[in-house]
Amino acid sequence: MFQRLTTAANGLFENTSEVFQYELSSVPSSIFDCNRLPREACKSNLADAIWACGSDCIHEIDGEGFQYVLDGGSLLQRLPWTHGDSFGDITQMYVDHVIRKYKDPVIVFDSYPELPSIKDITHLRRTKGIISPNINFTSSMPCKTKKELFMSNSHNKQSLINMLCDKLKDNGIRCKNATDDADLLIALTAVDCALSSEVVVIGEDTDVLVLLIHHVNQQSKRVIFKSDKMAINKKLKIWNIQQTKGFLGEDVCYLLPFLHSLTGCDSTSRLFGIGKGLALKKLKQEYLKTQGNFFMNSKSITADIIKAGEEALTCLYGGLPLEGLNILRWRKFTSKVITGNTSVQVKTLPPTSDSGKFHSLRVYHQCQKWMSEEVDMDPTDYGWEIKRGKLCPILMDLPPAPDKLLNIIRCNCKQNCDTKRCVCRKNGLQCSVGCGECRGLNCSNSVPIVESDFTDE
């Protein structure tokens, strides 16, 4: 569709740059896949980029007397289940594992309230839409469902966490339960423990690493972050958080949650063609730091967030200050046409100002959630909407293209326009009056006509 629209625009618009304020695609292709899901983030790339920045990270822990803080979500994934074991046996297996490996740990678990969540889309992607039914189980009941399928259901997962926490506490092991996502509580628990003893945080999520680097005090006792995985054919990365903060610098550590969410995390989209390593290098630029500060400020107003977000995205895509995303899109397109020998893919262009503003609002919302447990912000004010009881990201306000360009795309289906052979449906558009046979009136891909449309006032 993009090739067709840009070609047609040359004959319809005096100034073709005007059309680049539209995505020229059924979705914002630089930040969403064609299935309308956000592009999946490569979170570990940021950890790799940070690791590559410093040579003084450690590869083994020396000394004793550490306070262990465990990521409960990582713990649940760590151990395999034996088919047919009772849920009591399964929870006891986790208790035995913890007692065997860690002395007096604190385990921090996620919670899964039955409310719309900004991680709904992430859960949908991970489960591929295949979710186990609710299972009301007891300690003596055998588990006859595969672990992955059982854990795909938030109700089941929460019930297992509740049972496991009770058993851990019965064995004198401290547990904490976050109100939803546990990443911030893990980091803050480590910060609190580091006031009196050295801390080892056990987990694998890059989000936890980012929050430790942001929140840990340089003057506190040593904080270490490591995985519980067994390394195969390579040394396991063990992070000394204070040393990592030292070589990154105070400004970068403060803005790391902003950079991580801007370039893609569980609640925000990955930017096509913009790696986290490149973004980390660009964060040394004062102009990008200035924009990032708006996202870390709890009192920033919507207009400032949108403006700072557009400037930050423009910077990452190699634009000029105050150039704006729409002009940058047009400039990138013309440059690719002149210098390239293949057709331009729309996903390689920056997002529009229109879709970029919603991305920026989601980034701000995530940054604030990572700053404090006290944050209570309505996601629907920050780039989200509720559909079928789930929080879904808003893609854009504007149509995919100007009306006079959209009219060019029309089908000539002889049937009901109910398959991807329909050009309109294939491009994510509804049939219109310009269509050869259906005229946008009597097919499955047209706007439904209700009786009230014909009722006189």
Sequence and secondary structure as in RCSB ss.txt:
>XXXX:A:sequence
MFQRLTTAANGLFENTSEVFQYELSSVPSSIFDCNRLPREACKSNLADAIWACGSDCIHEIDGEGFQYVLDGGSL
LQRLPWTHGDSFGDITQMYVDHVIRKYKDPVIVFDSYPELPSIKDITHLRRTKGIISPNINFTSSMPCKTKKELF
MSNSHNKQSLINMLCDKLKDNGIRCKNATDDADLLIALTAVDCALSSEVVVIGEDTDVLVLLIHHVNQQSKRVIF
KSDKMAINKKLKIWNIQQTKGFLGEDVCYLLPFLHSLTGCDSTSRLFGIGKGLALKKLKQEYLKTQGNFFMNSKS
ITADIIKAGEEALTCLYGGLPLEGLNILRWRKFTSKVITGNTSVQVKTLPPTSDSGKFHSLRVYHQCQKWMSEEV
DMDPTDYGWEIKRGKLCPILMDLPPAPDKLLNIIRCNCKQNCDTKRCVCRKNGLQCSVGCGECRGLNCSNSVPIV
ESDFTDE
>XXXX:A:secstr
 HHHHHHHHHHH SSGGGGGGS SSSS TTTB TTS B    THHHHHHHHHH S  BSS   S  EEEEEHHHH
HHHS   TT BHHHHHHHHHHHHHHH SS EEEE    SS  TTHHHHHHHHTT         TTSB  S HHHH
HTSHHHHHHHHHHHHHHHHHTT EEEE SS  HHHHHHHHHHHTTTS EEEE   HHHHHHHHHHS TTSS EEE
E SS  SSS   EEEHHHHHHHH HHHHHHHHHHHHHT  SSS   TT  HHHHHHHTTSHHHHHHHHHHH TT 
 HHHHHHHHHHHHHHHTT  TT  HHHHHHHHHHHHHHH SS   GGGS   HHHHHHHHHHHHHHHHHHH TT 
   GGGTTEEEETTEEEE   SS SS HHHHTT     SS S STTSHHHHTT    TTSSSSTTTSSTTS    
GGGG   
